[in-house]
Amino acid sequence: MTTTLTPVADDRLGALNATLPDDDHVERVAAALRQRGFTVLRARTGDEARTLVLDLLPDGAHVHQGSSLTLELTGITAALEASGRFELVRPRLRRMDRATEADRIRIENAAPEVMLGSVHAVTDAGSLLAASYTGSQLPAYAAGAGRVILVVGTQKIVADLEAGLRRIEEHALPLEDSRAWNTYGTHSGLS
């Protein structure tokens, strides 16, 4: 699994505190992630993160991505869609009939060649926290995808599990609830 740590300057992605971790702190978290078996790449800007991610993806790759404000704000989503280099899963899933192709949708969600996404928090000890209402991205994150690439803004670094869960409940869930309401006309939640 590859994790890209990058600062992302946008109030919607903010930290629980207004201070981003310094470079030494970010490097300690990167080292903790490496100890857990992650490949960690660091980007200084969203543009640099976008370039890193696109360079990691082979032409023709079967790429799925979870809904992610981080991917949108870094321009990764738009770059993927505009590139024409990849076989993108999300647009194909939108065209599929849920009534007659439910099994195929489940398989496409769970086992893409590459899963691209983010998490809601990363602890100082290198634990990643991802919350989901539907759980659709979790199988691919955990084991289903051939490769997982996560783009994680440094504002998501928290001290521990408790702080990570607080960040999910106080920051990520309200953002996702608003997105779900505007997109689907329904509220989100932690399931």
RADA-V457407 format. One record per residue. D_CENTER is the distance of its C-alpha to the mean C-alpha in Angstrom with 2 decimals. Layout:
d_center=D_CENTER
d_center=D_CENTER
//
This chain:
d_center=12.08
d_center=11.22
d_center=9.41
d_center=10.02
d_center=11.25
d_center=12.34
d_center=14.10
d_center=13.10
d_center=16.24
d_center=15.87
d_center=17.39
d_center=14.89
d_center=12.32
d_center=15.28
d_center=16.09
d_center=18.51
d_center=20.98
d_center=21.50
d_center=21.63
d_center=18.93
d_center=19.49
d_center=21.93
d_center=21.55
d_center=23.27
d_center=20.97
d_center=17.82
d_center=19.75
d_center=20.70
d_center=17.14
d_center=16.42
d_center=19.64
d_center=18.73
d_center=15.56
d_center=17.93
d_center=20.44
d_center=18.12
d_center=17.81
d_center=14.66
d_center=15.24
d_center=14.23
d_center=14.60
d_center=15.18
d_center=15.18
d_center=17.44
d_center=16.24
d_center=13.63
d_center=16.11
d_center=16.23
d_center=12.49
d_center=12.83
d_center=15.92
d_center=14.58
d_center=11.88
d_center=14.61
d_center=17.09
d_center=15.26
d_center=15.42
d_center=18.97
d_center=20.84
d_center=20.97
d_center=17.88
d_center=16.77
d_center=13.11
d_center=10.98
d_center=7.67
d_center=6.29
d_center=7.37
d_center=5.55
d_center=8.26
d_center=6.93
d_center=6.92
d_center=10.12
d_center=11.76
d_center=11.52
d_center=13.06
d_center=10.86
d_center=11.00
d_center=14.71
d_center=15.43
d_center=14.24
d_center=16.34
d_center=19.22
d_center=19.49
d_center=21.19
d_center=20.36
d_center=18.12
d_center=18.58
d_center=15.78
d_center=15.32
d_center=14.26
d_center=17.54
d_center=19.54
d_center=18.36
d_center=19.40
d_center=22.81
d_center=23.38
d_center=25.76
d_center=24.39
d_center=27.96
d_center=28.96
d_center=25.80
d_center=23.92
d_center=24.06
d_center=22.83
d_center=19.84
d_center=19.02
d_center=19.40
d_center=17.39
d_center=14.38
d_center=14.91
d_center=15.98
d_center=14.77
d_center=15.80
d_center=12.35
d_center=9.00
d_center=6.29
d_center=2.59
d_center=1.42
d_center=4.82
d_center=7.78
d_center=10.17
d_center=11.55
d_center=15.31
d_center=18.07
d_center=18.84
d_center=15.54
d_center=14.28
d_center=10.64
d_center=10.44
d_center=8.39
d_center=10.64
d_center=11.34
d_center=14.50
d_center=14.93
d_center=13.11
d_center=12.52
d_center=9.26
d_center=10.70
d_center=13.47
d_center=11.57
d_center=9.42
d_center=12.82
d_center=15.21
d_center=15.40
d_center=13.67
d_center=15.87
d_center=13.18
d_center=9.52
d_center=7.86
d_center=5.04
d_center=5.59
d_center=6.78
d_center=9.62
d_center=12.83
d_center=13.53
d_center=11.32
d_center=13.88
d_center=16.29
d_center=19.50
d_center=19.12
d_center=18.02
d_center=20.12
d_center=18.59
d_center=15.03
d_center=16.27
d_center=18.08
d_center=15.10
d_center=13.41
d_center=16.81
d_center=18.01
d_center=15.17
d_center=12.03
d_center=14.32
d_center=16.71
d_center=14.24
d_center=12.94
d_center=16.61
d_center=17.74
d_center=15.39
d_center=16.50
d_center=20.05
d_center=20.13
d_center=18.63
d_center=20.21
d_center=22.86
d_center=21.71
d_center=20.23
d_center=17.11
d_center=17.43
d_center=16.43
d_center=17.76
//
